[in-house]
Amino acid sequence: MTTAQPTDRVNADLGAPPWLAHYEAGVPSEIEVMEVPIDDLLRRTAQRAGERTALIFFDKRTGYRELDRAADRFAHVLASMGVAKGDRISIHLPTSPAFVIAFMGIMRIGAVAVPMNPLFVERELAVLFEQTRPKVSVTVDLLVPRLDRVAAEHGADGGRPGRLIVTGIQDSLPVPIKWLYPLKARREGRWNPAKHSERTPNLFRLLREAPGRPFPSAAAPDDLAVLQPTGGTTGLPKCAMLTHRNLVANAQQTAAWFPAVGADDDVSILCPLPLFHIYGMTVDMNYAVLVGGTLILIPRFDPEMVLKATKHRPRLFPGAPIMYQTLAHHPHVGKYDLRSIEACISGAAPLAPEVQRDFEAVTGGRVVEGYGLTEASPVTHCNPVHGERRNGTIGLPFPSTEARILDPQTGEPVPPGEVGELVIRGPQVMSGYWERPDETATTLRDGWLHTADIATMSDDGFFTIVDRAKDLIIVGGINVYPREVEEVLVTHPAVEDAGVIGIPEERHGEVPYAFVVLSPGRTASAEELIAHCRANLSRYKVPARIEFREELPKTMIGKVLRKELRKQVDAVADRANAASDGGAG
């Protein structure tokens, strides 16, 4: 074992980090990163506690030994398809046993997983396929027509179309739900299973036919494990390169933050987070596999589905503020017992005090805010779970994580309380962006990850985000990049120019708001432009409202001043509130 990014370096540079004094009892200042690939965590847990339940999916249980064997079998399947170490395999699955099996099998053969949001439309998929050139894609059946077209046009290395492996939700369901699911899906217009063929074989059939012998892990700790798609302030999609060491380190750091949960404890984790998102992948899947926890998998965030799953008595519930808010105010929440939930790490968006208060009232557990980003696997900061927490802050740096606030102009550290850019160094930080050396050099400097988030640090080590990376919109915890939405809008023949900002919205936190300038002599309605966006963007990226303008505020070089647009929207809202107050008086 080797010691990860020693905190001694901070001591030499800045003196003892002040945040260590506020660590909860039992949380170490440093971790020793295990010198193993991520799939070895599964192997070790299967050998130590093979009969323990690894996954619960609609009451169907999968044990750790069974899960480890499935990962072996999938590695054999990929090998039979000619997949070699370093080949990219894209995953297009909801949170389900199929995702966990596919991911761990990909890790075991030493290939590189490229998790993609199943909601991506063809245009979005094409951009990522062109970059990553997946040799095989593992997909849910409903996406086969879309992926088939994309894979044919943007093939793997050598120009050949990437192969597809297909599964459906019904494949992972227990009997009798498995028999009833098609009937329900047909009634709701969602039943369109792919016809399995040599081109589109069924995942679970392949697993049954694959050799049952162990597949020796082919990866090394510093090998690339995941290409995690992320946007960036430019809005151009790119992929963060996360190594096995990055993923193992962040799983260990997460485990260290829960000192009350030991490796032999019975711990269940409620998991409605998408596993294709790095947050769910780390704090749910990889953390559970490390400690031998039971993942209660929920394919999408459906409040009733989540509430029913609490019968499995989860102790931990990592999530996003919108989840806690929705559940706390659900009309049927009183019918369920949520008191087994001890701790929740809230991420992906700022945690409002009232959301924290309301969810703690119905669970009796603790909700603490954390912080992370794709480029850091993702977690870097969190408030202590059972120790001192400070509302409005992102808490303290994780063990073996260094953090500084730098002056954006000089690059020098600023004193406590002053505003600057948050930079991070630790074993969870990515190795760079896939085939983007210029952007890598901008983001990773002298070993430090420059987050582009503006923050402060108190004199005793608590960090607070003052402003997000410029222009980023967070819709229900998912990043939306204005430039991408703008580029889709201007492809409409009637649109000359467009600017997009985020505006507050009660349910999702923020939603996109578009300003559009029409071409001379052309007409288009807001409904028409929204329909155009729906055809080319995932649902959460589609503007909630479109406002037509004669012109947009711009810089001297022609860049849209989104900050000015936000000011104008805020001014209108302020006038409306003032008028409302006056009328009430």
C-alpha positions in Angstrom: 0.0 0.0 0.0 1.1 3.6 -0.6 0.0 6.7 1.2 -2.2 8.9 -0.9 -1.1 12.6 -1.5 0.2 13.1 2.0 -1.2 15.8 4.1 2.4 16.5 5.2 2.7 18.5 2.0 0.1 20.9 3.3 1.8 21.1 6.6 5.0 22.2 4.9 3.3 24.7 2.7 0.6 26.2 5.0 1.0 24.7 8.4 -1.4 22.1 9.8 -4.7 22.2 8.0 -7.3 23.8 10.3 -10.1 21.5 9.1 -8.5 18.5 10.8 -9.5 19.8 14.2 -13.2 19.5 13.2 -13.0 15.9 11.9 -15.5 13.6 13.6 -14.0 11.1 16.0 -12.7 8.1 14.1 -12.1 9.9 10.8 -8.4 9.7 9.8 -6.6 12.7 8.4 -5.1 10.4 5.6 -6.0 7.2 4.0 -3.8 4.6 2.4 -5.1 3.9 -1.1 -5.4 0.2 -1.8 -3.1 -0.9 -4.6 -5.9 -2.7 -6.5 -8.3 -2.2 -9.4 -11.8 -1.2 -8.6 -13.2 -4.7 -9.4 -10.9 -6.3 -6.8 -13.0 -4.6 -4.1 -15.9 -6.8 -5.3 -13.7 -9.9 -5.4 -12.5 -9.3 -1.8 -16.0 -8.7 -0.5 -17.3 -11.8 -2.2 -14.5 -13.9 -0.6 -15.1 -12.3 2.8 -18.9 -12.2 2.8 -20.2 -14.0 -0.3 -23.7 -14.8 1.1 -24.3 -11.2 2.1 -26.9 -9.4 -0.1 -25.2 -7.0 -2.5 -28.3 -5.8 -4.5 -32.0 -5.5 -3.9 -34.1 -4.7 -7.0 -37.9 -4.8 -6.5 -37.4 -7.4 -3.8 -35.0 -9.6 -5.9 -31.8 -10.1 -4.0 -28.4 -10.8 -5.4 -25.6 -11.9 -3.1 -21.9 -10.8 -3.4 -20.7 -14.2 -4.5 -23.3 -14.3 -7.3 -22.5 -10.7 -8.3 -18.8 -11.5 -8.5 -19.4 -14.5 -10.7 -21.7 -12.4 -13.0 -18.8 -9.9 -13.4 -16.5 -12.8 -14.3 -19.0 -14.1 -16.8 -19.4 -10.7 -18.4 -15.7 -10.3 -18.7 -15.7 -13.7 -20.6 -18.5 -12.4 -22.8 -16.5 -9.3 -23.7 -13.4 -11.3 -24.3 -15.3 -13.5 -26.8 -16.3 -10.3 -28.7 -12.7 -9.4 -29.1 -12.6 -6.7 -26.4 -9.1 -6.1 -25.1 -7.6 -4.0 -22.3 -8.1 -0.3 -22.9 -11.1 -0.7 -25.3 -14.0 1.6 -24.5 -17.4 0.1 -23.6 -20.3 2.5 -23.3 -23.1 1.9 -20.8 -26.7 3.1 -21.4 -28.6 1.7 -18.5 -30.7 2.9 -15.6 -29.8 2.1 -12.0 -30.3 -1.7 -12.0 -28.4 -4.9 -11.4 -27.5 -4.9 -15.1 -25.5 -1.7 -14.7 -23.5 -3.1 -11.7 -22.7 -6.4 -13.5 -21.7 -4.6 -16.8 -19.6 -2.1 -15.0 -17.7 -4.6 -12.9 -17.2 -6.9 -15.8 -15.8 -4.1 -17.9 -13.4 -3.2 -15.0 -12.3 -6.9 -14.7 -11.3 -7.3 -18.3 -9.3 -4.0 -18.1 -11.6 -2.1 -20.6 -12.7 1.4 -20.0 -16.4 2.2 -19.1 -18.1 5.2 -20.7 -21.3 5.7 -18.8 -23.9 7.8 -20.7 -27.2 9.2 -19.7 -30.0 7.0 -21.2 -31.9 10.2 -21.9 -29.3 11.4 -24.4 -30.7 12.0 -27.9 -28.9 11.0 -31.0 -27.1 14.3 -31.5 -25.6 14.1 -28.0 -24.7 10.4 -28.4 -23.0 11.1 -31.7 -20.7 13.7 -30.2 -19.6 11.3 -27.4 -19.3 8.3 -29.7 -17.1 10.3 -32.1 -14.8 11.0 -29.1 -14.7 7.7 -27.3 -15.3 5.2 -30.2 -16.8 2.4 -28.0 -16.3 -1.1 -29.3 -19.4 -2.4 -27.5 -22.4 -0.7 -26.0 -24.5 -2.2 -23.3 -28.0 -0.7 -23.5 -31.6 -0.9 -22.3 -33.9 -2.3 -25.0 -35.8 0.9 -25.6 -32.7 2.6 -26.9 -31.6 0.0 -29.5 -33.0 1.9 -32.6 -31.3 5.1 -31.5 -28.0 3.5 -30.6 -27.9 1.3 -33.6 -28.0 4.3 -35.9 -25.3 6.1 -33.9 -23.0 3.1 -33.6 -23.4 2.5 -37.4 -22.5 6.1 -38.2 -19.8 6.6 -35.6 -18.2 3.2 -35.3 -15.4 2.0 -33.2 -11.8 2.0 -34.2 -11.3 0.9 -37.7 -14.7 2.4 -38.8 -16.7 -0.8 -37.9 -20.0 -0.2 -36.1 -19.8 -0.9 -32.4 -21.7 -4.0 -31.2 -24.7 -3.9 -28.9 -25.6 -5.9 -25.8 -29.2 -5.5 -24.8 -31.2 -5.9 -21.7 -34.6 -4.7 -20.3 -35.8 -3.8 -16.9 -37.9 -7.0 -16.9 -34.7 -9.1 -17.1 -33.8 -8.1 -13.5 -37.2 -8.3 -11.9 -38.4 -11.0 -9.6 -41.3 -13.3 -10.4 -44.2 -12.5 -10.6 -43.4 -8.9 -11.3 -41.3 -10.0 -14.2 -44.5 -11.5 -15.8 -46.7 -8.6 -15.0 -44.2 -5.8 -16.1 -44.9 -6.2 -19.9 -48.7 -5.9 -19.3 -48.2 -2.6 -17.4 -45.6 -1.3 -19.9 -48.0 -2.0 -22.8 -50.8 -0.1 -21.1 -48.4 2.9 -20.6 -47.1 2.7 -24.2 -43.6 1.8 -23.0 -43.3 -1.7 -24.3 -41.0 -1.9 -27.3 -38.5 -4.6 -26.5 -35.7 -5.2 -29.0 -35.7 -8.4 -31.0 -32.6 -10.2 -29.9 -30.3 -11.3 -32.7 -26.6 -11.9 -33.3 -26.3 -8.1 -33.6 -28.3 -7.4 -30.4 -27.9 -10.3 -28.0 -29.5 -10.3 -24.6 -27.2 -9.6 -21.7 -28.5 -12.2 -19.3 -28.6 -14.9 -22.0 -25.0 -14.2 -22.7 -24.2 -14.4 -19.0 -25.9 -17.8 -18.7 -23.9 -19.2 -21.6 -20.5 -17.7 -20.6 -17.9 -19.8 -18.8 -18.3 -19.9 -15.0 -14.6 -19.9 -14.2 -13.0 -16.8 -12.6 -11.7 -14.2 -14.9 -8.3 -12.8 -13.6 -8.4 -9.0 -13.2 -6.5 -7.4 -16.1 -6.3 -3.9 -14.8 -3.6 -2.1 -12.7 -4.3 0.7 -10.3 -3.0 3.5 -12.6 -4.9 2.2 -15.6 -7.8 4.2 -17.0 -11.1 2.9 -15.7 -13.8 5.4 -16.7 -14.3 8.1 -19.2 -16.9 10.2 -17.4 -18.7 12.6 -19.7 -18.8 16.2 -18.4 -19.5 19.5 -20.0 -17.4 22.3 -18.7 -17.9 26.0 -18.9 -17.5 26.0 -22.7 -20.5 23.6 -23.0 -18.5 21.4 -25.3 -18.7 17.8 -24.0 -15.5 16.1 -22.9 -14.7 13.1 -20.8 -12.8 13.1 -17.5 -10.2 10.3 -17.3 -10.6 8.5 -14.0 -8.2 5.7 -13.1 -8.8 2.7 -10.9 -6.8 4.5 -8.2 -9.0 7.5 -8.4 -12.2 5.4 -7.9 -10.7 3.2 -5.2 -9.4 6.3 -3.3 -12.8 8.1 -3.4 -14.6 5.0 -2.2 -12.2 4.7 0.7 -12.5 8.4 1.5 -16.3 8.1 1.5 -16.0 5.0 3.8 -13.6 6.9 6.1 -16.2 9.7 6.5 -18.7 7.2 8.0 -16.6 5.8 10.9 -19.7 4.4 12.6 -20.1 1.9 9.7 -17.5 -0.9 9.9 -16.6 -3.4 7.1 -18.6 -6.2 8.8 -21.6 -4.1 9.7 -25.0 -4.7 8.1 -25.5 -1.5 6.1 -28.2 -0.8 3.4 -27.9 2.1 1.1 -31.0 3.6 -0.6 -30.0 4.3 -4.2 -32.3 6.2 -6.5 -29.3 8.1 -7.9 -28.3 7.3 -11.4 -25.2 5.0 -11.5 -24.2 6.5 -14.8 -23.5 9.7 -12.9 -20.2 9.7 -11.0 -21.9 10.7 -7.7 -24.1 7.6 -7.7 -21.2 5.4 -9.0 -18.9 6.4 -6.1 -21.1 7.1 -3.0 -23.5 4.3 -3.8 -22.0 1.5 -5.9 -18.3 1.6 -5.2 -18.7 2.5 -1.6 -21.2 -0.3 -1.0 -18.9 -2.9 -2.7 -16.0 -1.7 -0.6 -17.8 -2.1 2.8 -20.0 -5.0 1.8 -23.2 -2.9 1.9 -26.5 -3.7 0.4 -27.6 -1.4 -2.5 -31.3 -0.9 -2.7 -31.5 -0.1 -6.4 -34.3 2.1 -7.8 -34.3 2.6 -11.6 -35.4 6.3 -11.5 -36.4 8.8 -8.8 -40.1 8.0 -8.4 -41.2 9.2 -4.9 -43.7 6.3 -4.4 -41.0 3.8 -5.5 -38.5 5.2 -3.1 -40.9 5.3 -0.2 -41.9 1.6 -0.8 -38.2 0.7 -0.9 -37.8 2.0 2.7 -39.2 -1.4 3.9 -35.7 -2.7 3.4 -34.5 -0.5 6.3 -31.8 1.6 4.6 -29.3 3.3 6.9 -27.7 5.6 4.4 -29.3 7.7 1.6 -27.0 9.7 -0.5 -29.1 12.0 -2.7 -29.8 15.4 -4.1 -31.8 18.2 -2.3 -34.7 17.8 -4.7 -35.1 14.2 -3.6 -35.2 15.1 0.1 -37.6 17.9 -0.6 -40.0 15.8 -2.6 -40.1 13.0 -0.2 -40.5 15.2 2.9 -43.6 16.8 1.4 -45.1 13.7 -0.3 -48.7 13.3 0.6 -48.2 9.6 1.5 -44.9 10.0 3.5 -46.8 9.3 6.7 -47.7 5.8 5.6 -44.0 4.8 5.6 -41.4 4.4 8.3 -38.2 6.3 7.3 -36.7 6.1 10.8 -34.0 3.6 9.8 -32.2 6.4 7.8 -29.3 7.6 9.8 -27.3 9.7 7.4 -27.7 11.4 4.1 -24.9 13.1 2.1 -26.6 15.8 -0.1 -24.8 16.7 -3.3 -25.3 17.9 -6.9 -26.9 21.2 -5.8 -26.9 23.6 -2.8 -28.8 22.2 0.3 -31.4 24.7 1.6 -31.8 24.7 5.4 -35.5 24.1 5.2 -35.0 21.0 3.0 -32.5 19.7 5.6 -34.8 20.5 8.5 -37.9 18.9 6.9 -36.2 15.7 5.8 -34.6 15.2 9.2 -38.0 15.7 10.8 -39.5 12.7 8.9 -36.4 10.4 9.3 -34.7 11.4 12.5 -31.4 11.1 10.6 -28.8 13.6 9.7 -28.6 15.4 6.3 -25.2 17.0 5.6 -24.1 18.9 2.5 -21.0 17.8 0.5 -19.3 19.0 -2.6 -17.6 17.4 -5.6 -17.1 17.5 -9.3 -16.7 14.9 -12.0 -13.0 15.6 -12.3 -12.5 14.5 -8.6 -14.4 11.2 -8.8 -16.3 13.2 -7.4 -16.3 14.0 -3.7 -13.8 16.4 -2.2 -15.6 18.0 0.8 -18.4 17.2 3.2 -19.8 18.3 6.5 -19.2 15.9 9.4 -22.1 13.4 9.6 -22.4 13.2 13.4 -20.0 16.0 14.4 -20.1 19.8 13.9 -21.8 20.8 10.7 -22.3 24.3 9.4 -25.3 25.0 7.3 -24.6 26.9 4.1 -21.1 25.4 3.8 -19.8 22.4 1.9 -17.9 21.4 5.0 -14.3 20.1 5.3 -11.9 18.5 2.8 -12.0 14.7 2.7 -9.1 12.7 4.2 -5.9 13.0 2.1 -7.5 16.0 0.3 -5.8 19.4 0.1 -7.8 22.5 -0.7 -6.9 26.1 -1.2 -8.5 29.4 -2.2 -6.5 31.2 -4.8 -6.7 34.8 -6.0 -8.0 34.4 -9.6 -5.6 37.1 -10.9 -2.4 36.3 -9.1 -2.8 32.6 -8.4 -1.6 33.1 -4.9 -3.5 31.8 -1.8 -5.8 34.3 -0.1 -6.3 34.7 3.6 -9.2 33.0 5.4 -12.6 34.7 4.7 -11.5 36.2 1.3 -13.1 35.1 -2.0 -11.1 33.2 -4.6 -11.0 30.1 -6.8 -11.3 26.7 -5.1 -8.4 24.4 -6.1 -8.0 20.8 -4.9 -5.3 18.1 -4.8 -5.7 14.5 -3.8 -5.7 10.9 -5.0 -9.3 11.2 -6.3 -8.3 13.9 -8.9 -8.5 12.8 -12.5 -5.5 12.3 -14.8 -6.9 14.7 -17.4 -9.5 15.1 -20.2 -9.6 12.4 -22.9 -7.8 13.7 -26.0 -8.0 17.3 -24.7 -4.4 18.3 -23.7 -5.1 22.0 -23.9 -8.1 21.8 -21.5 -6.2 19.4 -19.3 -3.4 21.9 -19.0 -5.8 24.7 -18.1 -7.6 22.6 -15.4 -4.7 20.7 -13.9 -1.8 22.9 -12.9 1.1 21.9 -10.7 -0.9 18.9 -9.5 -3.9 21.1 -8.5 -7.4 20.8 -9.9 -8.8 24.2 -10.7 -12.5 23.9 -10.1 -13.5 27.4 -11.5 -15.9 27.6 -8.5 -15.6 30.7 -6.4 -15.4 30.0 -2.7 -14.2 31.1 0.8 -12.5 29.2 3.6 -13.2 30.1 7.3 -10.2 30.5 9.6 -11.0 27.1 11.0 -11.3 25.2 7.7 -15.0 25.2 6.6 -15.5 25.9 2.9 -18.4 27.8 1.3 -19.2 28.1 -2.4 -19.9 31.7 -3.2 -20.7 31.3 -6.9 -20.7 28.4 -9.3 -18.6 27.9 -12.4 -19.6 30.7 -14.6 -23.0 30.3 -16.4 -23.6 26.7 -15.3 -27.3 25.8 -14.7 -28.1 23.0 -12.3 -31.5 21.3 -13.0 -32.4 18.9 -10.3 -28.8 18.2 -9.6 -27.8 17.7 -13.2 -25.5 20.2 -15.1 -26.8 22.0 -18.0 -24.5 24.2 -20.1 -26.1 27.2 -21.7 -23.9 27.1 -24.8 -25.2 23.7 -25.8 -28.8 24.9 -25.6 -27.9 28.1 -27.5 -26.3 26.1 -30.3 -29.4 23.9 -30.7 -31.7 27.0 -30.8 -29.7 28.7 -33.5 -30.0 25.6 -35.7 -33.6 26.5 -36.1 -34.0 28.3 -39.5 -35.9 31.2 -37.9 -33.4 31.9 -35.1 -30.6 34.4 -35.6 -29.2 34.5 -32.0 -29.9 33.0 -28.6 -28.8 33.4 -25.0 -29.6 31.0 -22.1 -29.5 31.5 -18.4 -30.8 29.6 -15.3 -33.7 30.9 -13.3 -34.9 29.7 -9.9 -37.6 27.1 -9.9 -39.1 25.5 -6.8 -39.1 21.8 -7.8 -35.8 21.6 -9.8 -33.8 24.4 -8.2 -33.2 26.0 -11.6 -34.5 25.7 -15.1 -33.1 27.0 -18.4 -34.6 30.3 -19.7 -33.9 31.3 -23.3 -33.7 34.7 -25.0 -34.1 34.5 -28.7 -33.6 36.9 -31.6 -35.4 35.9 -34.8 -33.9 36.4 -38.2 -35.2 39.3 -40.3 -38.5 38.4 -42.0 -38.8 35.1 -40.1 -41.4 34.0 -37.5 -41.6 31.3 -34.9 -43.5 30.7 -31.8 -42.1 29.8 -28.4 -43.9 26.4 -28.6 -42.2 25.7 -32.0 -38.8 26.5 -30.6 -39.4 24.4 -27.5 -40.4 21.5 -29.7 -37.2 22.0 -31.7 -35.2 21.8 -28.5 -37.1 18.6 -27.3 -36.1 16.9 -30.5 -32.4 17.7 -30.0 -31.9 17.9 -26.2 -32.5 15.8 -23.2 -35.7 16.9 -21.3 -33.9 18.6 -18.5 -32.0 20.8 -20.9 -35.1 22.1 -22.7 -35.9 25.8 -21.9 -38.9 26.2 -19.6 -39.6 29.6 -21.2 -38.5 31.5 -24.3 -38.5 35.3 -24.5 -38.1 37.1 -27.8 -35.8 40.0 -28.0 -34.8 42.5 -30.7 -31.1 42.1 -29.7 -29.1 40.6 -26.9 -26.5 42.4 -24.7 -23.0 41.5 -25.9 -19.4 42.3 -25.2 -17.3 44.2 -27.8 -16.2 40.9 -29.3 -19.8 39.7 -29.7 -20.1 37.3 -26.7 -23.6 37.3 -25.1 -23.5 38.8 -21.6 -25.5 36.2 -19.7 -24.8 38.1 -16.5 -26.6 41.1 -17.9 -29.6 38.9 -18.9 -29.7 37.6 -15.4 -29.7 41.1 -14.0 -32.6 42.0 -16.3 -34.7 39.0 -15.2 -33.9 39.8 -11.5 -35.0 43.4 -12.0 -38.3 42.3 -13.5 -38.9 39.9 -10.6 -38.0 42.6 -8.1 -40.5 45.0 -9.7 -43.2 42.3 -9.7 -42.5 41.5 -6.0 -42.7 45.2 -5.1 -46.0 45.6 -6.9 -47.4 42.6 -5.2 -46.3 43.9 -1.8 -47.8 47.3 -2.5 -51.1 45.7 -3.6 -51.2 43.6 -0.4 -50.7 46.7 1.7 
